[in-house]
Amino acid sequence: MKDQRKGPIATCVKNVIERYFHDLNGEKPGDLYDMVIREVEAPLLEAVMHHAKRNQCQAAKILGINRNTLRKKLKTYGLDK
């Protein structure tokens, strides 16, 4: 049964995670949370920075995070150039 409270991003993530578990073929998953964050955070930052025309103040507001936090994350993923 589909949960009506979930948006399209949540549905997409759920589907991908279910496929990931299926593709493990019995192998034990590990560090799933960190893996998902790494996979999602970089493209999220990239898309928001593009939308904000590289304006870090505006991007931080869109993301709901501090500008210094945004700067650290951009540096972590090599998106600070």
Buried (B, 14 or more C-beta within 10 A) or exposed (E): EEEEEEEEEEEEBEEEBEEEEEEEEEEEEEEEEEEBEEEEEBEBBEEBBEEBEEEBEBBBBBBEBEBEEBEEBBEEBEBBE
